[in-house]
Amino acid sequence: MRARLSARKPKRPRPNEPCWCGSGVKYKRCHGLQRH
């Protein structure tokens, strides 16, 4: 049997969820505005 590895991309937060940086601001108003 082959072992399954969890090699998924990190889940991108939804626009109305709190930002992952811990600022307490919604993602869409914080890091969601930055385009790479």
N, C-alpha and C positions, 0 to 999 in steps of 0.2 A: 504494500500500500504506500501511496505517496502522501506525505504530510502536507497539509494545506498551510500556506504561508499567507499571512495577512499583509499583502503589499498594496493596499489601497491608498489612494490620494487622501490627504486630510480633507475632511468635510468643510466646505465653505459655508460660513454662517449665512442664514437668511437675513434679508435687509432689516427686519424689525427685531431681531435678536440682539441682546447686548453684545457690544464689541468684545472680541477676544483679548484686547490689550488691557482690559480692566478699568477703563475710563468711566464706565457706567453709562456711556452714550450708546445709542443704537448704532449698529454696524454701518447702516447706510449714511449716517452723519459723521462717522469717524473714518475708519480705514476703508469703508466701502466707496468713498469718493476717489480714492487713489487708483489710477489706472497704471498698469505695468506694461 
